[in-house]
Amino acid sequence: MKTTATLEGDVKIIILNGKILSSQDTADMHIQVRTALEQNIKKVVLDLSGLDWTGSTGLGALVAVQGRLRNVDGHLKLAGVNPTVGELLKLNKLNLVFEMYPTVAEAVAHFK
């Protein structure tokens, strides 16, 4: 999986592209979150529009990021969840845990 990040105001946007097949695929995402927290950025949007597939490893990574941010009074929003990943979130009841928005712009707007 390829991970890139941008900053929009005080919101870190982490863009995930590809597939999460193992914990190695989530390492860059965790580094991006850690970097954001080191810069005192506590608002994060994960753009999942380019995430083709994930399994339990990816779901665990999302939950870990959510927990890490909550521990420092931070907030996580998911954006661009495709139907395949969305169904997996729903099957695992994680749609009740995460705030999800159709686009990054809408997720960022809900921080304000």
N, CA, C and O atoms as a printed pandas DataFrame, in Angstrom:
     atom_number atom_name residue_name chain_id  residue_number  x_coord  y_coord  z_coord
0              1         N          MET        A               1    0.839   -1.169    0.000
1              2        CA          MET        A               1    0.000    0.000    0.000
2              3         C          MET        A               1    0.890    1.239    0.000
3              4         O          MET        A               1    1.921    1.274    0.671
4              5         N          LYS        A               2    0.488    2.232   -0.744
5              6        CA          LYS        A               2    1.203    3.502   -0.803
6              7         C          LYS        A               2    0.446    4.529    0.043
7              8         O          LYS        A               2   -0.780    4.622   -0.019
8              9         N          THR        A               3    1.189    5.283    0.821
9             10        CA          THR        A               3    0.595    6.294    1.695
10            11         C          THR        A               3    1.230    7.648    1.395
11            12         O          THR        A               3    2.454    7.773    1.333
12            13         N          THR        A               4    0.391    8.653    1.210
13            14        CA          THR        A               4    0.868   10.024    1.077
14            15         C          THR        A               4    0.059   10.888    2.035
15            16         O          THR        A               4   -1.003   10.480    2.507
16            17         N          ALA        A               5    0.562   12.072    2.314
17            18        CA          ALA        A               5   -0.137   12.943    3.260
18            19         C          ALA        A               5   -0.040   14.392    2.829
19            20         O          ALA        A               5    0.927   14.817    2.197
20            21         N          THR        A               6   -1.069   15.134    3.190
21            22        CA          THR        A               6   -1.095   16.571    2.980
22            23         C          THR        A               6   -1.630   17.213    4.255
23            24         O          THR        A               6   -2.150   16.537    5.143
24            25         N          LEU        A               7   -1.491   18.508    4.321
25            26        CA          LEU        A               7   -1.993   19.254    5.465
26            27         C          LEU        A               7   -2.935   20.326    4.948
27            28         O          LEU        A               7   -2.577   21.108    4.066
28            29         N          GLU        A               8   -4.121   20.358    5.492
29            30        CA          GLU        A               8   -5.082   21.397    5.153
30            31         C          GLU        A               8   -5.451   22.124    6.442
31            32         O          GLU        A               8   -6.266   21.650    7.233
32            33         N          GLY        A               9   -4.833   23.277    6.630
33            34        CA          GLY        A               9   -5.010   23.995    7.889
34            35         C          GLY        A               9   -4.411   23.183    9.015
35            36         O          GLY        A               9   -3.218   22.880    9.005
36            37         N          ASP        A              10   -5.247   22.826   10.002
37            38        CA          ASP        A              10   -4.774   22.026   11.129
38            39         C          ASP        A              10   -5.239   20.570   11.031
39            40         O          ASP        A              10   -5.318   19.866   12.037
40            41         N          VAL        A              11   -5.545   20.131    9.809
41            42        CA          VAL        A              11   -6.001   18.763    9.581
42            43         C          VAL        A              11   -5.003   18.021    8.699
43            44         O          VAL        A              11   -4.684   18.464    7.596
44            45         N          LYS        A              12   -4.519   16.899    9.193
45            46        CA          LYS        A              12   -3.629   16.039    8.412
46            47         C          LYS        A              12   -4.499   15.067    7.618
47            48         O          LYS        A              12   -5.341   14.367    8.179
48            49         N          ILE        A              13   -4.282   15.039    6.315
49            50        CA          ILE        A              13   -5.015   14.133    5.434
50            51         C          ILE        A              13   -4.039   13.070    4.972
51            52         O          ILE        A              13   -3.039   13.365    4.318
52            53         N          ILE        A              14   -4.341   11.833    5.320
53            54        CA          ILE        A              14   -3.494   10.705    4.957
54            55         C          ILE        A              14   -4.239    9.900    3.901
55            56         O          ILE        A              14   -5.345    9.411    4.133
56            57         N          ILE        A              15   -3.611    9.772    2.740
57            58        CA          ILE        A              15   -4.231    9.127    1.589
58            59         C          ILE        A              15   -3.665    7.717    1.456
59            60         O          ILE        A              15   -2.453    7.529    1.340
60            61         N          LEU        A              16   -4.554    6.734    1.474
61            62        CA          LEU        A              16   -4.153    5.336    1.361
62            63         C          LEU        A              16   -4.501    4.827   -0.032
63            64         O          LEU        A              16   -5.628    5.004   -0.495
64            65         N          ASN        A              17   -3.546    4.200   -0.697
65            66        CA          ASN        A              17   -3.761    3.646   -2.034
66            67         C          ASN        A              17   -3.251    2.217   -2.097
67            68         O          ASN        A              17   -2.140    1.921   -1.656
68            69         N          GLY        A              18   -4.073    1.334   -2.649
69            70        CA          GLY        A              18   -3.659   -0.059   -2.817
70            71         C          GLY        A              18   -4.420   -0.988   -1.912
71            72         O          GLY        A              18   -5.615   -0.815   -1.672
72            73         N          LYS        A              19   -3.701   -1.987   -1.407
73            74        CA          LYS        A              19   -4.301   -3.022   -0.569
74            75         C          LYS        A              19   -3.523   -3.147    0.727
75            76         O          LYS        A              19   -2.305   -2.970    0.754
76            77         N          ILE        A              20   -4.233   -3.450    1.793
77            78        CA          ILE        A              20   -3.575   -3.768    3.061
78            79         C          ILE        A              20   -3.612   -5.284    3.202
79            80         O          ILE        A              20   -4.661   -5.882    3.443
80            81         N          LEU        A              21   -2.443   -5.884    3.045
81            82        CA          LEU        A              21   -2.337   -7.334    3.126
82            83         C          LEU        A              21   -1.636   -7.798    4.397
83            84         O          LEU        A              21   -1.844   -8.919    4.861
84            85         N          SER        A              22   -0.801   -6.917    4.956
85            86        CA          SER        A              22   -0.059   -7.287    6.168
86            87         C          SER        A              22    0.210   -6.030    6.990
87            88         O          SER        A              22   -0.076   -4.913    6.558
88            89         N          SER        A              23    0.762   -6.236    8.173
89            90        CA          SER        A              23    1.066   -5.089    9.029
90            91         C          SER        A              23    2.130   -4.194    8.407
91            92         O          SER        A              23    2.183   -3.003    8.716
92            93         N          GLN        A              24    2.975   -4.738    7.539
93            94        CA          GLN        A              24    3.974   -3.921    6.845
94            95         C          GLN        A              24    3.294   -2.862    5.974
95            96         O          GLN        A              24    3.833   -1.773    5.773
96            97         N          ASP        A              25    2.110   -3.191    5.460
97            98        CA          ASP        A              25    1.388   -2.247    4.611
98            99         C          ASP        A              25    0.835   -1.059    5.398
99           100         O          ASP        A              25    0.501   -0.031    4.808
100          101         N          THR        A              26    0.735   -1.186    6.707
101          102        CA          THR        A              26    0.181   -0.105    7.516
102          103         C          THR        A              26    1.254    0.744    8.193
103          104         O          THR        A              26    0.941    1.744    8.839
104          105         N          ALA        A              27    2.507    0.351    8.048
105          106        CA          ALA        A              27    3.602    1.052    8.741
106          107         C          ALA        A              27    3.657    2.535    8.378
107          108         O          ALA        A              27    3.803    3.378    9.264
108          109         N          ASP        A              28    3.544    2.864    7.099
109          110        CA          ASP        A              28    3.605    4.270    6.685
110          111         C          ASP        A              28    2.447    5.078    7.263
111          112         O          ASP        A              28    2.625    6.234    7.648
112          113         N          MET        A              29    1.268    4.475    7.324
113          114        CA          MET        A              29    0.119    5.167    7.900
114          115         C          MET        A              29    0.391    5.510    9.363
115          116         O          MET        A              29    0.115    6.625    9.805
116          117         N          HIS        A              30    0.928    4.558   10.106
117          118        CA          HIS        A              30    1.243    4.802   11.519
118          119         C          HIS        A              30    2.327    5.869   11.667
119          120         O          HIS        A              30    2.270    6.686   12.586
120          121         N          ILE        A              31    3.302    5.867   10.778
121          122        CA          ILE        A              31    4.348    6.899   10.802
122          123         C          ILE        A              31    3.737    8.278   10.551
123          124         O          ILE        A              31    4.094    9.246   11.224
124          125         N          GLN        A              32    2.835    8.370    9.603
125          126        CA          GLN        A              32    2.173    9.647    9.302
126          127         C          GLN        A              32    1.386   10.150   10.514
127          128         O          GLN        A              32    1.410   11.343   10.816
128          129         N          VAL        A              33    0.700    9.260   11.198
129          130        CA          VAL        A              33   -0.064    9.658   12.393
130          131         C          VAL        A              33    0.895   10.107   13.489
131          132         O          VAL        A              33    0.667   11.133   14.131
132          133         N          ARG        A              34    1.962    9.346   13.708
133          134        CA          ARG        A              34    2.940    9.724   14.730
134          135         C          ARG        A              34    3.555   11.091   14.425
135          136         O          ARG        A              34    3.727   11.913   15.325
136          137         N          THR        A              35    3.882   11.328   13.159
137          138        CA          THR        A              35    4.442   12.614   12.748
138          139         C          THR        A              35    3.453   13.745   13.014
139          140         O          THR        A              35    3.834   14.813   13.493
140          141         N          ALA        A              36    2.192   13.504   12.702
141          142        CA          ALA        A              36    1.161   14.524   12.963
142          143         C          ALA        A              36    1.109   14.857   14.450
143          144         O          ALA        A              36    1.070   16.029   14.824
144          145         N          LEU        A              37    1.110   13.846   15.286
145          146        CA          LEU        A              37    1.037   14.079   16.732
146          147         C          LEU        A              37    2.284   14.789   17.247
147          148         O          LEU        A              37    2.191   15.627   18.144
148          149         N          GLU        A              38    3.446   14.465   16.692
149          150        CA          GLU        A              38    4.675   15.161   17.078
150          151         C          GLU        A              38    4.613   16.639   16.716
151          152         O          GLU        A              38    5.261   17.465   17.359
152          153         N          GLN        A              39    3.835   16.975   15.689
153          154        CA          GLN        A              39    3.653   18.363   15.257
154          155         C          GLN        A              39    2.412   18.987   15.912
155          156         O          GLN        A              39    1.968   20.067   15.524
156          157         N          ASN        A              40    1.865   18.287   16.910
157          158        CA          ASN        A              40    0.681   18.722   17.647
158          159         C          ASN        A              40   -0.561   18.856   16.751
159          160         O          ASN        A              40   -1.434   19.685   17.005
160          161         N          ILE        A              41   -0.622   18.048   15.726
161          162        CA          ILE        A              41   -1.806   17.983   14.860
162          163         C          ILE        A              41   -2.631   16.809   15.340
163          164         O          ILE        A              41   -2.180   15.664   15.294
164          165         N          LYS        A              42   -3.839   17.090   15.802
165          166        CA          LYS        A              42   -4.676   16.051   16.400
166          167         C          LYS        A              42   -5.948   15.775   15.603
167          168         O          LYS        A              42   -6.816   15.024   16.050
168          169         N          LYS        A              43   -6.054   16.377   14.436
169          170        CA          LYS        A              43   -7.205   16.131   13.563
170          171         C          LYS        A              43   -6.691   15.408   12.324
171          172         O          LYS        A              43   -5.847   15.927   11.593
172          173         N          VAL        A              44   -7.210   14.206   12.098
173          174        CA          VAL        A              44   -6.723   13.384   10.999
174          175         C          VAL        A              44   -7.890   12.859   10.178
175          176         O          VAL        A              44   -8.893   12.392   10.717
176          177         N          VAL        A              45   -7.735   12.945    8.864
177          178        CA          VAL        A              45   -8.670   12.327    7.934
178          179         C          VAL        A              45   -7.906   11.252    7.173
179          180         O          VAL        A              45   -6.854   11.520    6.592
180          181         N          LEU        A              46   -8.436   10.045    7.181
181          182        CA          LEU        A              46   -7.882    8.982    6.350
182          183         C          LEU        A              46   -8.721    8.916    5.084
183          184         O          LEU        A              46   -9.913    8.613    5.132
184          185         N          ASP        A              47   -8.090    9.200    3.957
185          186        CA          ASP        A              47   -8.767    9.130    2.660
186          187         C          ASP        A              47   -8.627    7.702    2.150
187          188         O          ASP        A              47   -7.548    7.283    1.730
188          189         N          LEU        A              48   -9.724    6.966    2.192
189          190        CA          LEU        A              48   -9.719    5.559    1.800
190          191         C          LEU        A              48  -10.210    5.345    0.376
191          192         O          LEU        A              48  -10.430    4.206   -0.037
192          193         N          SER        A              49  -10.385    6.427   -0.382
193          194        CA          SER        A              49  -10.929    6.288   -1.738
194          195         C          SER        A              49  -10.045    5.449   -2.646
195          196         O          SER        A              49  -10.535    4.868   -3.615
196          197         N          GLY        A              50   -8.749    5.374   -2.353
197          198        CA          GLY        A              50   -7.837    4.571   -3.154
198          199         C          GLY        A              50   -7.503    3.221   -2.535
199          200         O          GLY        A              50   -6.679    2.475   -3.064
200          201         N          LEU        A              51   -8.144    2.911   -1.413
201          202        CA          LEU        A              51   -7.903    1.630   -0.753
202          203         C          LEU        A              51   -8.772    0.571   -1.422
203          204         O          LEU        A              51   -9.993    0.566   -1.265
204          205         N          ASP        A              52   -8.134   -0.317   -2.162
205          206        CA          ASP        A              52   -8.853   -1.329   -2.927
206          207         C          ASP        A              52   -9.387   -2.462   -2.064
207          208         O          ASP        A              52  -10.483   -2.969   -2.304
208          209         N          TRP        A              53   -8.615   -2.856   -1.063
209          210        CA          TRP        A              53   -8.995   -4.012   -0.255
210          211         C          TRP        A              53   -8.263   -3.986    1.067
211          212         O          TRP        A              53   -7.134   -3.505    1.158
212          213         N          THR        A              54   -8.912   -4.503    2.085
213          214        CA          THR        A              54   -8.277   -4.714    3.370
214          215         C          THR        A              54   -8.952   -5.888    4.046
215          216         O          THR        A              54  -10.046   -6.304    3.667
216          217         N          GLY        A              55   -8.287   -6.405    5.040
217          218        CA          GLY        A              55   -8.842   -7.474    5.859
218          219         C          GLY        A              55   -8.718   -7.073    7.308
219          220         O          GLY        A              55   -8.729   -5.888    7.639
220          221         N          SER        A              56   -8.598   -8.057    8.167
221          222        CA          SER        A              56   -8.550   -7.781    9.600
222          223         C          SER        A              56   -7.336   -6.936    9.998
223          224         O          SER        A              56   -7.410   -6.152   10.945
224          225         N          THR        A              57   -6.232   -7.092    9.285
225          226        CA          THR        A              57   -5.040   -6.291    9.595
226          227         C          THR        A              57   -5.324   -4.808    9.393
227          228         O          THR        A              57   -4.966   -3.981   10.232
228          229         N          GLY        A              58   -5.962   -4.479    8.288
229          230        CA          GLY        A              58   -6.302   -3.088    8.012
230          231         C          GLY        A              58   -7.312   -2.538    8.999
231          232         O          GLY        A              58   -7.193   -1.400    9.452
232          233         N          LEU        A              59   -8.306   -3.348    9.332
233          234        CA          LEU        A              59   -9.310   -2.911   10.311
234          235         C          LEU        A              59   -8.653   -2.666   11.662
235          236         O          LEU        A              59   -8.958   -1.687   12.342
236          237         N          GLY        A              60   -7.761   -3.554   12.040
237          238        CA          GLY        A              60   -7.038   -3.368   13.298
238          239         C          GLY        A              60   -6.204   -2.102   13.296
239          240         O          GLY        A              60   -6.115   -1.410   14.311
240          241         N          ALA        A              61   -5.593   -1.798   12.162
241          242        CA          ALA        A              61   -4.790   -0.579   12.052
242          243         C          ALA        A              61   -5.668    0.667   12.182
243          244         O          ALA        A              61   -5.274    1.636   12.830
244          245         N          LEU        A              62   -6.842    0.647   11.578
245          246        CA          LEU        A              62   -7.763    1.788   11.693
246          247         C          LEU        A              62   -8.195    1.992   13.140
247          248         O          LEU        A              62   -8.247    3.120   13.631
248          249         N          VAL        A              63   -8.503    0.894   13.812
249          250        CA          VAL        A              63   -8.897    0.974   15.224
250          251         C          VAL        A              63   -7.734    1.481   16.072
251          252         O          VAL        A              63   -7.934    2.272   16.993
252          253         N          ALA        A              64   -6.530    1.033   15.766
253          254        CA          ALA        A              64   -5.344    1.485   16.519
254          255         C          ALA        A              64   -5.129    2.986   16.344
255          256         O          ALA        A              64   -4.826    3.686   17.310
256          257         N          VAL        A              65   -5.283    3.479   15.119
257          258        CA          VAL        A              65   -5.132    4.921   14.860
258          259         C          VAL        A              65   -6.205    5.694   15.627
259          260         O          VAL        A              65   -5.919    6.717   16.249
260          261         N          GLN        A              66   -7.433    5.197   15.578
261          262        CA          GLN        A              66   -8.530    5.848   16.313
262          263         C          GLN        A              66   -8.183    5.925   17.805
263          264         O          GLN        A              66   -8.347    6.976   18.425
264          265         N          GLY        A              67   -7.712    4.831   18.371
265          266        CA          GLY        A              67   -7.362    4.803   19.791
266          267         C          GLY        A              67   -6.209    5.725   20.125
267          268         O          GLY        A              67   -6.231    6.418   21.142
268          269         N          ARG        A              68   -5.209    5.731   19.276
269          270        CA          ARG        A              68   -4.045    6.598   19.518
270          271         C          ARG        A              68   -4.452    8.067   19.535
271          272         O          ARG        A              68   -3.990    8.836   20.378
272          273         N          LEU        A              69   -5.316    8.451   18.605
273          274        CA          LEU        A              69   -5.771    9.839   18.565
274          275         C          LEU        A              69   -6.665   10.167   19.754
275          276         O          LEU        A              69   -6.541   11.240   20.345
276          277         N          ARG        A              70   -7.547    9.269   20.104
277          278        CA          ARG        A              70   -8.425    9.510   21.259
278          279         C          ARG        A              70   -7.624    9.677   22.545
279          280         O          ARG        A              70   -7.999   10.465   23.414
280          281         N          ASN        A              71   -6.522    8.939   22.670
281          282        CA          ASN        A              71   -5.688    9.026   23.879
282          283         C          ASN        A              71   -5.086   10.408   24.083
283          284         O          ASN        A              71   -4.693   10.755   25.196
284          285         N          VAL        A              72   -5.011   11.202   23.016
285          286        CA          VAL        A              72   -4.446   12.548   23.126
286          287         C          VAL        A              72   -5.503   13.612   22.788
287          288         O          VAL        A              72   -5.171   14.728   22.389
288          289         N          ASP        A              73   -6.781   13.242   22.957
289          290        CA          ASP        A              73   -7.910   14.126   22.645
290          291         C          ASP        A              73   -7.925   14.532   21.180
291          292         O          ASP        A              73   -8.337   15.641   20.841
292          293         N          GLY        A              74   -7.477   13.636   20.319
293          294        CA          GLY        A              74   -7.511   13.871   18.888
294          295         C          GLY        A              74   -8.751   13.249   18.265
295          296         O          GLY        A              74   -9.549   12.600   18.942
296          297         N          HIS        A              75   -8.896   13.461   16.964
297          298        CA          HIS        A              75  -10.091   12.974   16.265
298          299         C          HIS        A              75   -9.712   12.415   14.901
299          300         O          HIS        A              75   -8.838   12.939   14.211
300          301         N          LEU        A              76  -10.392   11.340   14.535
301          302        CA          LEU        A              76  -10.187   10.687   13.255
302          303         C          LEU        A              76  -11.496   10.640   12.484
303          304         O          LEU        A              76  -12.553   10.345   13.044
304          305         N          LYS        A              77  -11.412   10.934   11.204
305          306        CA          LYS        A              77  -12.560   10.787   10.304
306          307         C          LYS        A              77  -12.090    9.998    9.085
307          308         O          LYS        A              77  -10.951   10.141    8.641
308          309         N          LEU        A              78  -12.977    9.168    8.552
309          310        CA          LEU        A              78  -12.694    8.419    7.338
310          311         C          LEU        A              78  -13.418    9.076    6.181
311          312         O          LEU        A              78  -14.544    9.550    6.336
312          313         N          ALA        A              79  -12.783    9.107    5.030
313          314        CA          ALA        A              79  -13.402    9.717    3.845
314          315         C          ALA        A              79  -13.235    8.782    2.653
315          316         O          ALA        A              79  -12.265    8.030    2.562
316          317         N          GLY        A              80  -14.202    8.846    1.743
317          318        CA          GLY        A              80  -14.111    8.124    0.481
318          319         C          GLY        A              80  -14.110    6.613    0.625
319          320         O          GLY        A              80  -13.450    5.918   -0.147
320          321         N          VAL        A              81  -14.834    6.103    1.594
321          322        CA          VAL        A              81  -14.872    4.654    1.809
322          323         C          VAL        A              81  -15.620    4.003    0.644
323          324         O          VAL        A              81  -16.792    4.298    0.407
324          325         N          ASN        A              82  -14.932    3.115   -0.079
325          326        CA          ASN        A              82  -15.581    2.463   -1.214
326          327         C          ASN        A              82  -16.525    1.361   -0.713
327          328         O          ASN        A              82  -16.444    0.970    0.451
328          329         N          PRO        A              83  -17.411    0.860   -1.568
329          330        CA          PRO        A              83  -18.394   -0.140   -1.125
330          331         C          PRO        A              83  -17.776   -1.406   -0.527
331          332         O          PRO        A              83  -18.320   -1.955    0.432
332          333         N          THR        A              84  -16.671   -1.872   -1.064
333          334        CA          THR        A              84  -16.056   -3.099   -0.553
334          335         C          THR        A              84  -15.558   -2.909    0.877
335          336         O          THR        A              84  -15.853   -3.719    1.756
336          337         N          VAL        A              85  -14.812   -1.851    1.100
337          338        CA          VAL        A              85  -14.291   -1.572    2.439
338          339         C          VAL        A              85  -15.438   -1.179    3.369
339          340         O          VAL        A              85  -15.454   -1.563    4.538
340          341         N          GLY        A              86  -16.385   -0.422    2.852
341          342        CA          GLY        A              86  -17.542   -0.028    3.649
342          343         C          GLY        A              86  -18.331   -1.226    4.155
343          344         O          GLY        A              86  -18.787   -1.231    5.299
344          345         N          GLU        A              87  -18.494   -2.231    3.321
345          346        CA          GLU        A              87  -19.207   -3.442    3.722
346          347         C          GLU        A              87  -18.451   -4.180    4.817
347          348         O          GLU        A              87  -19.057   -4.701    5.753
348          349         N          LEU        A              88  -17.141   -4.223    4.700
349          350        CA          LEU        A              88  -16.321   -4.865    5.727
350          351         C          LEU        A              88  -16.440   -4.119    7.062
351          352         O          LEU        A              88  -16.546   -4.740    8.119
352          353         N          LEU        A              89  -16.422   -2.800    7.002
353          354        CA          LEU        A              89  -16.608   -2.001    8.222
354          355         C          LEU        A              89  -17.974   -2.282    8.841
355          356         O          LEU        A              89  -18.104   -2.425   10.056
356          357         N          LYS        A              90  -18.978   -2.356    7.990
357          358        CA          LYS        A              90  -20.344   -2.606    8.455
358          359         C          LYS        A              90  -20.478   -3.994    9.079
359          360         O          LYS        A              90  -21.099   -4.142   10.132
360          361         N          LEU        A              91  -19.903   -5.004    8.441
361          362        CA          LEU        A              91  -19.974   -6.375    8.964
362          363         C          LEU        A              91  -19.342   -6.491   10.343
363          364         O          LEU        A              91  -19.768   -7.299   11.169
364          365         N          ASN        A              92  -18.334   -5.684   10.580
365          366        CA          ASN        A              92  -17.629   -5.699   11.859
366          367         C          ASN        A              92  -18.120   -4.623   12.819
367          368         O          ASN        A              92  -17.504   -4.377   13.857
368          369         N          LYS        A              93  -19.231   -3.986   12.467
369          370        CA          LYS        A              93  -19.858   -2.939   13.287
370          371         C          LYS        A              93  -18.958   -1.726   13.507
371          372         O          LYS        A              93  -19.197   -0.928   14.413
372          373         N          LEU        A              94  -17.926   -1.588   12.678
373          374        CA          LEU        A              94  -17.030   -0.441   12.813
374          375         C          LEU        A              94  -17.621    0.819   12.205
375          376         O          LEU        A              94  -17.117    1.919   12.433
376          377         N          ASN        A              95  -18.689    0.662   11.431
377          378        CA          ASN        A              95  -19.389    1.846   10.927
378          379         C          ASN        A              95  -20.017    2.624   12.086
379          380         O          ASN        A              95  -20.367    3.795   11.935
380          381         N          LEU        A              96  -20.157    1.975   13.235
381          382        CA          LEU        A              96  -20.688    2.644   14.424
382          383         C          LEU        A              96  -19.586    3.334   15.228
383          384         O          LEU        A              96  -19.863    4.140   16.117
384          385         N          VAL        A              97  -18.349    3.012   14.908
385          386        CA          VAL        A              97  -17.203    3.545   15.637
386          387         C          VAL        A              97  -16.595    4.754   14.940
387          388         O          VAL        A              97  -16.181    5.714   15.590
388          389         N          PHE        A              98  -16.544    4.701   13.612
389          390        CA          PHE        A              98  -15.883    5.736   12.835
390          391         C          PHE        A              98  -16.877    6.732   12.255
391          392         O          PHE        A              98  -17.983    6.369   11.855
392          393         N          GLU        A              99  -16.463    7.997   12.216
393          394        CA          GLU        A              99  -17.202    9.005   11.463
394          395         C          GLU        A              99  -16.753    8.871   10.014
395          396         O          GLU        A              99  -15.559    8.934    9.721
396          397         N          MET        A             100  -17.711    8.685    9.105
397          398        CA          MET        A             100  -17.373    8.483    7.701
398          399         C          MET        A             100  -18.085    9.517    6.840
399          400         O          MET        A             100  -19.254    9.837    7.055
400          401         N          TYR        A             101  -17.342   10.031    5.854
401          402        CA          TYR        A             101  -17.853   11.057    4.952
402          403         C          TYR        A             101  -17.545   10.659    3.513
403          404         O          TYR        A             101  -16.546    9.987    3.258
404          405         N          PRO        A             102  -18.395   11.068    2.570
405          406        CA          PRO        A             102  -18.169   10.701    1.168
406          407         C          PRO        A             102  -16.873   11.265    0.583
407          408         O          PRO        A             102  -16.237   10.620   -0.251
408          409         N          THR        A             103  -16.482   12.463    1.017
409          410        CA          THR        A             103  -15.294   13.098    0.458
410          411         C          THR        A             103  -14.396   13.650    1.564
411          412         O          THR        A             103  -14.830   13.854    2.698
412          413         N          VAL        A             104  -13.156   13.881    1.209
413          414        CA          VAL        A             104  -12.206   14.501    2.133
414          415         C          VAL        A             104  -12.685   15.898    2.522
415          416         O          VAL        A             104  -12.610   16.283    3.689
416          417         N          ALA        A             105  -13.171   16.646    1.550
417          418        CA          ALA        A             105  -13.635   18.007    1.821
418          419         C          ALA        A             105  -14.734   18.023    2.889
419          420         O          ALA        A             105  -14.731   18.873    3.779
420          421         N          GLU        A             106  -15.659   17.088    2.789
421          422        CA          GLU        A             106  -16.740   17.026    3.794
422          423         C          GLU        A             106  -16.197   16.630    5.159
423          424         O          GLU        A             106  -16.640   17.164    6.176
424          425         N          ALA        A             107  -15.251   15.707    5.198
425          426        CA          ALA        A             107  -14.659   15.306    6.474
426          427         C          ALA        A             107  -13.934   16.475    7.118
427          428         O          ALA        A             107  -14.084   16.719    8.316
428          429         N          VAL        A             108  -13.152   17.195    6.333
429          430        CA          VAL        A             108  -12.410   18.354    6.863
430          431         C          VAL        A             108  -13.390   19.418    7.349
431          432         O          VAL        A             108  -13.182   20.015    8.405
432          433         N          ALA        A             109  -14.448   19.657    6.594
433          434        CA          ALA        A             109  -15.442   20.668    6.966
434          435         C          ALA        A             109  -16.099   20.340    8.310
435          436         O          ALA        A             109  -16.475   21.256    9.043
436          437         N          HIS        A             110  -16.243   19.065    8.647
437          438        CA          HIS        A             110  -16.873   18.697    9.901
438          439         C          HIS        A             110  -15.953   18.860   11.112
439          440         O          HIS        A             110  -16.389   18.659   12.245
440          441         N          PHE        A             111  -14.708   19.215   10.891
441          442        CA          PHE        A             111  -13.817   19.559   11.990
442          443         C          PHE        A             111  -14.032   20.988   12.444
443          444         O          PHE        A             111  -13.674   21.351   13.565
444          445         N          LYS        A             112  -14.619   21.804   11.571
445          446        CA          LYS        A             112  -14.734   23.240   11.879
446          447         C          LYS        A             112  -16.005   23.567   12.589
447          448         O          LYS        A             112  -16.249   24.729   12.916
